[in-house]
Amino acid sequence: MSMTPSIIRTYDLWKQYETEGHDGMALRGVDLSIGKGQIVALFGKSGSGKTTLLNLLAGLDEPTRGRIEIEGEDLGALGERGRTLLRRHKLGFVFQFFNLLPTLTAEENVLLSLELAGRPDERLARESLDLVGLAGKEIRFPHELSGGEQQRVAIARALVKKPPIILADEPTGNLDSATGAQILALLTGRCRDAGTTLIMVSHALNTCEYADRVLRMTDGRLFEEISCEGLAP
């Protein structure tokens, strides 16, 4: 694998939650380096720690021990305000259940991402929807769109501010297999075109077909897989 500059690095990352009956350790010494523009698929059973890792990378939670760097910046040193600004400007998000605001149109949902980043631009919002195949549906509300179309809006929302990193948590988990494959091809294709780093948490094994790297979480520990074969149930 050719060496590319790291855009995400974690150092000896641990996360423990206060629980009764077990140690509550969600992450155990995770060391991770992801290169700029890489597309990474992260697999693991429920409770393995993959969503915890994604939340830590997003600055939505703090590690019990260890350090996270995004583009060389230590998340722990940023403070809550700094992490909020980082999410607004440097991170895009795609969720399993789309997380669209039901009272806003498709265009308004995408535009909101730009407004939060301090640079509203209706033209860019429309162009982003066109890029994901939704030209002509800008004024549709979420309930007027299919599940696949709603996820396309979510992808447009994540891409529109041109973040260096997109974090996707089960982006096809609420879609049928055919629509899910279309969404994976769209999301990974647009990220490759833009040189955007993409981390996808998934249970769908076909996700690894679109990835440069395949990672697996087991009991809070991170392992790199050479191929998809080791993930087969």
LOMARNU-512390 format. One record per residue: x, z, y of N, C-alpha, C in turn; residue number from 1. Coordinates in Angstrom, 1 decimal. Each point is the difference from the previous one (the first is absolute). Layout:
BEGIN
PT   n_px   n_pz   n_py  ca_px  ca_pz  ca_py   c_px   c_pz   c_py   i
PT      X      Z      Y      X      Z      Y      X      Z      Y NUM
...
//
This chain:
BEGIN
PT   n_px   n_pz   n_py  ca_px  ca_pz  ca_py   c_px   c_pz   c_py   i
PT    0.8    0.0   -1.2   -0.8    0.0    1.2    0.9    0.0    1.2   1
PT   -0.3   -0.9    1.0    0.8   -0.1    1.2   -0.3    1.2    0.9   2
PT    1.0    0.5    0.7   -0.1    1.1    0.8   -0.7   -0.3    1.3   3
PT   -1.0    0.7    0.4   -0.7   -0.2    1.2    0.0    1.4    0.7   4
PT    0.0    0.0    1.4    0.0    1.3    0.7   -1.2    0.8   -0.4   5
PT    0.2    1.3   -0.1   -1.1    0.9   -0.4   -0.9    0.3    1.2   6
PT   -1.3   -0.2   -0.2   -0.9    0.4    1.1   -0.7    1.3   -0.3   7
PT    0.0    0.4   -1.3   -0.6    1.3   -0.4    1.1    0.7   -0.9   8
PT    0.2    1.2    0.3    0.9    0.8   -0.9   -0.5    1.4   -0.1   9
PT    0.0    0.5   -1.3   -0.3    1.4   -0.2    1.2    0.7   -0.7  10
PT    0.2    1.3    0.4    1.1    0.7   -0.6   -0.5    1.3   -0.6  11
PT    0.1    0.1   -1.3   -0.3    1.2   -0.8   -1.4    0.6    0.5  12
PT   -1.0   -0.8   -0.1   -1.3    0.3    0.5   -0.8    0.8   -1.0  13
PT   -0.4    1.2    0.4   -0.9    0.9   -0.8   -1.2    0.3    0.8  14
PT   -1.2    0.2   -0.7   -1.2    0.4    0.6   -0.7    0.9   -0.9  15
PT   -0.3    1.2    0.4   -0.8    1.0   -0.8   -1.2    0.5    0.8  16
PT   -1.1    0.0   -0.7   -1.3    0.5    0.5   -0.3    1.4   -0.6  17
PT   -0.6    0.8    0.8   -0.4    1.3   -0.5   -1.2   -0.1   -0.9  18
PT    0.2    0.2   -1.2   -1.1    0.0   -1.0    0.1    1.1   -1.0  19
PT   -1.2    0.3   -0.7    0.0    1.0   -1.0    0.1   -0.7   -1.4  20
PT    0.8    0.6   -0.9    0.0   -0.4   -1.3    1.2   -0.9   -0.4  21
PT    0.6   -0.7    1.1    1.2   -0.7   -0.3    0.9   -0.1    1.3  22
PT    1.2   -0.6   -0.1    0.9    0.2    1.1   -0.4   -0.9    1.2  23
PT   -0.9   -0.9   -0.1   -0.5   -0.8    1.1    1.1   -0.9    0.5  24
PT    1.0   -0.4   -0.8    1.1   -0.8    0.5   -0.5   -1.5   -0.2  25
PT   -0.2   -0.7    1.2   -0.5   -1.4   -0.1    1.2   -1.0    0.0  26
PT    1.1    0.3    0.7    1.2   -0.8    0.0    1.2    0.8   -0.4  27
PT    0.9   -0.6   -0.8    1.2    0.7   -0.5    1.2   -0.8    0.3  28
PT    0.7    0.2    1.1    1.3   -0.6    0.2    0.0   -1.5    0.1  29
PT   -1.0   -0.6    0.8   -0.1   -1.4    0.1    1.0   -0.6    1.0  30
PT    0.9   -0.9   -0.5    0.9   -0.7    0.8   -0.4   -1.5   -0.1  31
PT   -0.2   -0.6    1.2   -0.5   -1.3    0.0    0.6   -0.8    1.2  32
PT    0.3   -1.2   -0.3    0.5   -0.9    1.1   -0.7   -1.4   -0.2  33
PT   -0.7   -0.4    1.1   -0.8   -1.2    0.0    0.6   -0.9    1.1  34
PT    0.3   -1.3   -0.4    0.6   -0.9    0.9   -1.0   -0.7    0.9  35
PT    0.4   -0.4    1.2   -0.9   -0.7    0.9   -0.5   -1.3   -0.7  36
PT   -1.4   -0.1    0.1   -0.6   -1.2   -0.5   -0.3    0.1   -1.5  37
PT    0.3    1.1   -0.7   -0.2    0.1   -1.4   -1.5    0.3   -0.3  38
PT   -0.5   -0.5   -1.1   -1.4    0.3   -0.4    0.2    0.8   -1.3  39
PT   -0.6    1.2    0.1    0.2    1.0   -1.1   -1.4    0.4   -0.5  40
PT   -0.1    0.0   -1.4   -1.1    0.5   -0.7    0.3    1.4   -0.5  41
PT   -0.9    1.0    0.2    0.2    1.3   -0.4   -1.1    0.4   -0.9  42
PT    0.3    0.3   -1.3   -1.0    0.4   -1.0    0.1    1.4   -0.4  43
PT   -1.0    0.5   -0.7    0.0    1.4   -0.5   -1.4    0.4   -0.3  44
PT   -0.1    1.0   -1.0   -1.3    0.5   -0.3   -0.5    0.9    1.2  45
PT   -1.3    0.3    0.0   -0.5    0.9    1.0    0.7    1.3   -0.1  46
PT    0.4    0.5    1.2    0.7    1.3    0.0    1.5   -0.1   -0.2  47
PT    0.5   -1.3   -0.1    1.4   -0.2   -0.2    0.9    0.2    1.3  48
PT   -0.7   -0.1    1.1    0.7    0.3    1.3    0.1   -1.3    0.9  49
PT   -0.5   -1.1   -0.5    0.1   -1.2    0.8   -0.7    0.0    1.4  50
PT   -1.2    0.5    0.0   -0.7    0.1    1.3    0.7    1.1    0.9  51
PT    0.5    1.0   -0.6    0.7    1.0    0.8    1.2   -0.6    0.7  52
PT    0.8   -0.8   -0.8    1.1   -0.7    0.6   -0.4   -0.9    1.1  53
PT   -1.1   -0.8   -0.2   -0.5   -0.9    1.1   -0.3    0.8    1.2  54
PT   -0.7    1.1   -0.1   -0.4    0.9    1.1    1.2    0.5    0.8  55
PT    1.1    0.3   -0.8    1.2    0.5    0.7    0.7   -1.1    0.7  56
PT    0.0   -1.2   -0.6    0.7   -1.1    0.7   -0.8   -0.4    1.3  57
PT   -1.3    0.3    0.0   -0.8   -0.3    1.2    0.0    1.1    1.0  58
PT    0.7    1.1   -0.3    0.1    1.1    0.9   -1.3    0.8    0.1  59
PT   -0.9   -0.2   -1.0   -1.3    0.7    0.0    0.1    1.4   -0.6  60
PT    1.1    0.2   -0.7    0.3    1.3   -0.6    1.5    0.2    0.2  61
PT    0.5    1.2   -0.2    1.4    0.4    0.1    0.6    0.4   -1.4  62
PT    1.2   -0.4   -0.3    0.6    0.5   -1.3    0.3    1.5    0.1  63
PT    0.0    0.6   -1.2    0.5    1.4   -0.1    1.5    0.0    0.2  64
PT    0.6   -1.0   -0.5    1.5   -0.1    0.1    0.4   -1.5    0.0  65
PT    1.1   -0.3    0.7    0.5   -1.4    0.0   -0.3   -0.7    1.3  66
PT    0.4   -1.2    0.1    0.0   -0.8    1.2   -0.6   -1.4   -0.2  67
PT   -0.7   -0.5    1.0   -0.5   -1.4    0.0    0.5   -0.7    1.2  68
PT    0.5   -1.2   -0.1    0.4   -0.8    1.1   -0.8   -1.3    0.0  69
PT   -0.6   -0.4    1.2   -0.6   -1.2    0.2    0.7   -0.8    1.1  70
PT    0.6   -1.1   -0.4    0.9   -0.7    0.9    1.0    0.9    0.7  71
PT    0.6    0.9   -0.9    1.1    0.9    0.5   -0.5    1.2    0.7  72
PT   -1.3    0.1    0.3   -0.5    1.2    0.7   -0.4    1.1   -1.0  73
PT    0.4    1.2    0.2   -0.4    1.1   -0.9   -1.4    0.5    0.4  74
PT   -1.0   -0.2   -1.0   -1.3    0.4    0.3   -0.2    1.4    0.4  75
PT    0.8    0.9   -0.7   -0.1    1.4    0.3    0.4    0.4    1.4  76
PT    0.8   -0.8    0.6    0.5    0.3    1.4   -1.0   -0.6    1.1  77
PT   -1.0   -0.8   -0.4   -0.8   -0.6    0.9   -1.1    0.9    0.6  78
PT   -0.4    1.0   -0.8   -1.2    0.8    0.4   -1.3   -0.8   -0.2  79
PT   -1.1    0.7    0.1   -1.3   -0.6   -0.2   -0.3   -1.2    0.9  80
PT    0.3    0.2    1.3   -0.2   -1.1    0.9    0.8   -1.2   -0.3  81
PT    1.3    0.2   -0.3    0.8   -1.1   -0.4   -0.4   -0.7   -1.2  82
PT   -0.5    0.7   -1.0   -0.5   -0.6   -1.3   -1.3   -0.8    0.3  83
PT   -0.8    0.5    0.9   -1.2   -0.8    0.3    0.4   -1.3    0.7  84
PT    0.9    0.0    0.9    0.5   -1.2    0.6    0.6   -1.0   -1.0  85
PT    0.7    0.6   -0.9    0.6   -0.9   -1.0   -1.1   -0.7   -0.8  86
PT   -1.0    0.8   -0.4   -1.1   -0.7   -0.8   -0.7   -1.1    0.8  87
PT   -0.1    0.3    1.3   -0.7   -1.0    0.9    0.8   -1.3    0.2  88
PT    1.3    0.1    0.0    0.8   -1.1    0.4    0.8   -0.6   -1.2  89
PT    0.4    0.8   -1.0    0.9   -0.6   -1.0   -0.7    0.0   -1.4  90
PT   -1.2    0.5   -0.2   -0.6    0.0   -1.3   -1.3   -0.6    0.0  91
PT   -0.3   -0.8   -1.0   -1.4   -0.5   -0.3   -0.5    0.6   -1.3  92
PT   -1.3    0.1   -0.1   -0.6    0.7   -1.1   -1.1   -0.9   -0.6  93
PT   -0.1    0.0   -1.4   -1.1   -0.7   -0.7   -0.4    1.0   -1.0  94
PT   -1.3    0.3    0.0   -0.6    1.0   -0.9   -0.9   -0.6   -1.1  95
PT   -0.3    0.8   -1.0   -0.8   -0.4   -1.1   -1.5   -0.2    0.5  96
PT   -0.5    0.8    0.9   -1.3   -0.1    0.4   -0.2   -0.6    1.4  97
PT    1.1   -0.8    0.4    0.0   -0.8    1.2    0.1    0.8    1.3  98
PT   -0.7    1.1    0.2    0.0    0.9    1.2   -0.3   -0.8    1.2  99
PT   -1.0   -0.9    0.0   -0.4   -0.7    1.2   -1.1    0.9    0.7 100
PT    0.0   -0.1    1.3   -1.0    0.7    0.8   -1.3   -0.8   -0.1 101
PT   -1.1    0.6   -0.5   -1.2   -0.8   -0.3   -0.7   -0.5    1.3 102
PT    0.2    0.6    1.1   -0.7   -0.4    1.2    0.8   -1.0    0.8 103
PT    1.2   -0.4   -0.5    0.8   -1.0    0.7    0.0   -1.3   -0.8 104
PT    0.1   -1.2    0.7    0.1   -1.3   -0.7    1.4   -0.1   -0.6 105
PT    0.1   -1.1   -0.8    1.3   -0.2   -0.6    1.1   -0.1    1.0 106
PT   -0.3   -0.8    1.1    1.0   -0.1    1.1    0.3    1.3    0.7 107
PT   -1.0    0.8    0.2    0.2    1.3    0.7    0.8    0.9   -0.9 108
PT   -0.2    0.0   -1.3    0.8    0.8   -0.9    1.4   -0.3    0.1 109
PT    0.3   -1.3    0.0    1.4   -0.5    0.1    0.6    0.4    1.4 110
PT   -0.8   -0.3    1.0    0.4    0.3    1.4    0.3    1.5    0.2 111
PT   -0.7    0.9   -0.7    0.3    1.4    0.2    1.4    0.4   -0.4 112
PT    0.6   -0.7   -1.0    1.4    0.2   -0.3    0.9   -0.3    1.1 113
PT   -0.3   -1.1    0.7    0.8   -0.3    1.2   -0.2    0.9    1.2 114
PT   -1.2    0.5    0.1   -0.3    0.9    1.1    0.7    1.3   -0.2 115
PT    0.0    0.5   -1.2    0.7    1.3   -0.3    1.5   -0.2    0.2 116
PT    0.6   -1.2   -0.2    1.4   -0.2    0.3    0.3   -0.3    1.5 117
PT   -1.1    0.0    0.8    0.2   -0.2    1.4    0.1   -1.4    0.5 118
PT   -0.4   -1.0   -0.9    0.1   -1.4    0.4   -1.2   -0.8   -0.5 119
PT   -1.2    0.3    0.5   -1.2   -0.8   -0.4    0.1   -1.4    0.3 120
PT   -0.4   -0.9   -0.9    0.1   -1.4    0.2   -1.0   -0.7   -0.9 121
PT   -1.2   -0.4    0.5   -1.0   -0.6   -0.8    0.4   -1.3   -0.7 122
PT    0.9   -0.7    0.7    0.5   -1.3   -0.6    0.8    0.3   -1.3 123
PT    0.8    1.0    0.1    0.8    0.4   -1.2   -0.9    0.5   -1.1 124
PT   -1.0    0.7    0.3   -1.0    0.5   -1.0   -0.7   -1.1   -0.7 125
PT   -0.4   -1.0    0.8   -0.6   -1.2   -0.7    0.9   -0.8   -0.8 126
PT    1.3   -0.2    0.5    1.0   -0.7   -0.8    0.3    0.7   -1.3 127
PT    0.0    1.3    0.0    0.3    0.8   -1.2   -1.1   -0.2   -1.0 128
PT   -1.3    0.0    0.4   -1.1   -0.3   -0.9    0.1   -1.4   -0.5 129
PT    0.4   -0.9    0.8    0.1   -1.4   -0.4    1.1   -0.1   -1.1 130
PT    1.1    0.8    0.1    1.1    0.0   -0.9   -0.4    0.5   -1.4 131
PT   -1.1    0.8   -0.1   -0.4    0.5   -1.3   -1.3   -0.7   -0.4 132
PT   -0.3   -1.1    0.6   -1.1   -0.9   -0.5   -1.4    0.5    0.5 133
PT   -0.1    0.6    1.1   -1.3    0.5    0.5   -0.4   -0.6    1.3 134
PT    0.6   -1.2    0.4   -0.4   -0.7    1.2   -1.5   -0.2   -0.1 135
PT   -0.7    0.3    1.1   -1.5   -0.2    0.0   -0.8    1.2   -0.3 136
PT    0.7    1.1   -0.5   -0.7    1.2   -0.4    0.4    1.2    0.9 137
PT    0.6   -0.3    1.2    0.5    1.0    0.9   -1.1    1.0    0.4 138
PT   -1.2   -0.5    0.2   -1.1    0.9    0.5   -0.8    0.6   -1.1 139
PT    0.4   -0.1   -1.2   -0.7    0.6   -1.2    0.3    1.5    0.0 140
PT   -1.0    0.8   -0.4    0.3    1.4   -0.2    0.4    0.2   -1.5 141
PT    0.7    1.1   -0.3    0.4    0.3   -1.4   -1.1   -0.2   -1.0 142
PT   -1.2    0.5    0.3   -1.1   -0.1   -1.0   -0.4   -1.4   -0.2 143
PT    0.4   -1.0    0.8   -0.4   -1.4   -0.1    1.1   -0.7   -0.8 144
PT    1.0    0.6   -0.4    1.2   -0.6   -0.7    0.1    0.5   -1.4 145
PT    0.5   -0.9   -0.9    0.2    0.5   -1.4    1.2    0.9    0.0 146
PT    0.2    0.7   -1.2    1.1    0.9   -0.1    1.4   -0.7    0.2 147
PT    0.1   -1.2   -0.5    1.2   -0.8    0.2    0.3   -0.3    1.4 148
PT   -1.1   -0.4    0.7    0.1   -0.3    1.5    0.3    1.2    0.8 149
PT   -0.6    1.2   -0.4    0.4    1.2    0.7    1.5    0.4   -0.1 150
PT    0.5   -0.3   -1.2    1.4    0.3   -0.2    0.9   -1.0    0.7 151
PT   -0.5   -1.2    0.2    0.7   -1.0    0.8    0.1    0.5    1.5 152
PT   -1.1    0.6    0.5    0.0    0.6    1.3    1.0    1.1    0.1 153
PT    0.0    0.8   -1.0    1.0    1.1    0.0    1.4   -0.5    0.0 154
PT    0.3   -1.1   -0.8    1.3   -0.6    0.0    0.4   -0.5    1.4 155
PT   -1.0   -0.7    0.6    0.2   -0.5    1.4    0.3    1.1    1.0 156
PT   -0.7    1.1   -0.2    0.2    1.2    0.9    1.4    0.5   -0.2 157
PT    0.5    0.0   -1.2    1.3    0.6   -0.3    1.1   -1.0    0.5 158
PT   -0.2   -1.3   -0.1    1.0   -1.0    0.4    0.0   -0.3    1.5 159
PT   -1.1    0.3    0.7   -0.1   -0.6    1.4    1.0    0.6    1.0 160
PT    0.5    1.2   -0.2    0.9    0.6    0.9    1.5   -0.3   -0.4 161
PT    0.1   -0.8   -1.1    1.3   -0.4   -0.5    0.9    1.2   -0.3 162
PT   -0.4    0.9   -0.8    0.8    1.2   -0.4    1.1   -0.4   -0.9 163
PT    1.1    0.7    0.0    1.1   -0.3   -1.0   -0.4    0.5   -1.4 164
PT   -1.0    0.9   -0.1   -0.3    0.6   -1.3   -1.5    0.0   -0.2 165
PT   -0.5   -0.4   -1.2   -1.4    0.2   -0.3   -0.1    0.9   -1.3 166
PT   -0.8    1.0    0.1   -0.3    0.9   -1.2   -1.4   -0.3   -0.5 167
PT   -0.1   -0.4   -1.3   -1.3   -0.3   -0.5   -0.3    0.9   -1.2 168
PT   -1.1    0.8    0.1   -0.3    0.9   -1.1   -1.2   -0.6   -0.8 169
PT    0.3   -0.4   -1.2   -1.0   -0.6   -0.8   -0.8   -1.1    0.7 170
PT    0.7   -1.1    0.5   -0.7   -1.0    0.8   -1.0   -0.8   -0.7 171
PT    0.0    0.0   -1.4   -0.9   -0.8   -0.8   -0.9    0.9   -0.8 172
PT    0.1    1.3    0.2   -0.7    1.0   -0.9   -1.5   -0.1    0.1 173
PT   -0.6   -0.5    1.0   -1.4   -0.1    0.2   -0.5   -1.4   -0.1 174
PT    0.8   -0.9   -0.6   -0.4   -1.4   -0.1    0.0   -0.5   -1.5 175
PT   -0.7   -1.0   -0.3    0.0   -0.6   -1.3    1.4   -0.7   -0.2 176
PT    0.3   -0.3   -1.2    1.4   -0.5   -0.3    0.3   -1.3    0.7 177
PT   -1.0   -0.9    0.0    0.3   -1.3    0.7    0.2    0.2    1.5 178
PT   -0.8    0.7    0.6    0.1    0.3    1.4    1.3    0.8    0.3 179
PT    0.3    0.9   -0.9    1.2    0.8    0.2    1.3   -0.8   -0.1 180
PT    0.0   -1.0   -0.9    1.1   -0.9   -0.1    0.2   -0.8    1.3 181
PT   -1.1   -0.5    0.6    0.0   -0.7    1.2    0.6    0.8    1.2 182
PT   -0.5    1.3    0.0    0.5    0.9    1.1    1.5    0.3   -0.2 183
PT    0.5    0.2   -1.2    1.4    0.2   -0.3    0.8   -1.2    0.5 184
PT   -0.4   -1.2   -0.3    0.7   -1.2    0.4    0.0   -0.1    1.5 185
PT   -1.1    0.3    0.6   -0.1   -0.1    1.5    0.9    1.1    0.6 186
PT   -0.1    1.2   -0.4    0.7    1.1    0.6    1.5   -0.2   -0.1 187
PT    0.5   -0.3   -1.2    1.4   -0.2   -0.3    0.5   -1.2    0.7 188
PT   -0.8   -1.1    0.0    0.4   -1.2    0.6    0.2    0.1    1.5 189
PT   -0.9    0.7    0.7    0.1    0.2    1.4    1.2    0.9    0.4 190
PT    0.2    1.0   -0.9    1.2    0.9    0.3    1.3   -0.8   -0.2 191
PT    0.1   -0.8   -1.0    1.2   -0.8   -0.2    0.2   -1.0    1.2 192
PT   -1.1   -0.6    0.5    0.1   -0.9    1.1    0.6    0.7    1.3 193
PT   -0.5    1.3    0.2    0.4    0.8    1.1    1.3    0.8   -0.1 194
PT    0.5    0.0   -1.3    1.2    0.9   -0.2   -0.4    1.5    0.0 195
PT   -1.2    0.3   -0.3   -0.5    1.4    0.0    0.3    0.7   -1.3 196
PT    0.5    1.2    0.1    0.1    0.8   -1.2   -1.3    0.5   -0.5 197
PT   -0.3   -0.1   -1.2   -1.3    0.4   -0.6    0.2    0.9   -1.2 198
PT   -0.7    1.2    0.1   -0.1    0.9   -1.2   -1.4    0.1   -0.4 199
PT   -0.2   -0.4   -1.3   -1.4    0.0   -0.5   -0.1    1.0   -1.2 200
PT   -0.8    1.0    0.2   -0.4    0.9   -1.1   -1.1   -0.6   -0.7 201
PT    0.1    0.0   -1.4   -1.1   -0.7   -0.7    0.0    0.5   -1.5 202
PT   -1.2   -0.3   -0.6   -0.2    0.2   -1.4   -0.1   -1.4   -0.7 203
PT   -0.1   -1.0    0.8   -0.2   -1.4   -0.5    1.3   -0.6   -0.4 204
PT    0.3   -0.2   -1.3    1.3   -0.5   -0.4    0.4   -1.3    0.5 205
PT   -1.0   -0.9    0.4    0.4   -1.3    0.5    0.6    0.1    1.4 206
PT   -0.1    1.2    0.6    0.7    0.2    1.3    1.5   -0.2   -0.1 207
PT    0.6    0.3   -1.1    1.4   -0.1   -0.1    0.5   -1.5    0.0 208
PT   -0.9   -0.9   -0.3    0.3   -1.4    0.0    0.4   -0.5    1.4 209
PT   -0.5    0.7    1.0    0.2   -0.4    1.4    1.1    0.8    0.6 210
PT    0.6    0.9   -0.7    1.0    0.9    0.6    1.4   -0.4   -0.3 211
PT    0.9    0.4    1.0    1.5   -0.2   -0.2    0.5    1.2   -0.9 212
PT   -0.6    1.1    0.1    0.4    1.2   -0.7   -1.2    0.7   -0.6 213
PT    0.2    0.6   -1.1   -1.1    0.8   -0.7    0.5    1.4   -0.2 214
PT   -0.7    1.0    0.6    0.3    1.4   -0.1   -1.1    0.7   -0.7 215
PT    0.4    1.1   -0.7   -1.0    0.8   -0.8    0.2    1.5    0.3 216
PT   -1.1    0.7    0.3    0.0    1.4    0.2   -0.5    0.7   -1.3 217
PT    0.8    1.0   -0.4   -0.4    0.8   -1.2    0.3    1.5    0.4 218
PT   -1.0    0.8    0.0    0.1    1.4    0.3    0.9    0.3    1.2 219
PT   -0.2   -0.8    1.1    0.7    0.2    1.2    1.3   -0.6    0.1 220
PT    0.5   -0.6   -1.1    1.3   -0.7    0.1   -0.1   -1.5    0.0 221
PT    0.9   -0.6    0.7   -0.1   -1.5    0.2    1.0   -0.7   -0.9 222
PT   -0.5   -1.1   -0.6    0.9   -0.8   -0.9   -0.2   -1.5    0.4 223
PT    1.1   -0.7   -0.1   -0.1   -1.5    0.2   -0.2   -0.7   -1.3 224
PT   -0.9   -0.9    0.0   -0.3   -0.8   -1.2    0.7   -1.4    0.2 225
PT    0.6   -0.5   -1.1    0.6   -1.4    0.0   -1.1   -1.0    0.0 226
PT   -1.1    0.2   -0.8   -1.1   -0.9   -0.1   -1.3    0.7   -0.1 227
PT   -1.1   -0.7   -0.1   -1.3    0.6   -0.1   -0.3    0.5   -1.4 228
PT    0.8   -0.4   -1.0   -0.3    0.3   -1.4    0.0    1.5   -0.3 229
PT    0.8    0.8    0.7    0.0    1.4   -0.2   -1.2    0.7    0.5 230
PT   -0.8   -0.7    0.8   -1.2    0.6    0.6   -1.3   -0.2   -0.9 231
PT    0.1   -0.8   -1.0   -1.2   -0.4   -0.8   -0.5    1.3   -0.6 232
PT   -1.3    0.2    0.0   -0.7    1.2   -0.6    0.2    0.0   -1.5 233
//
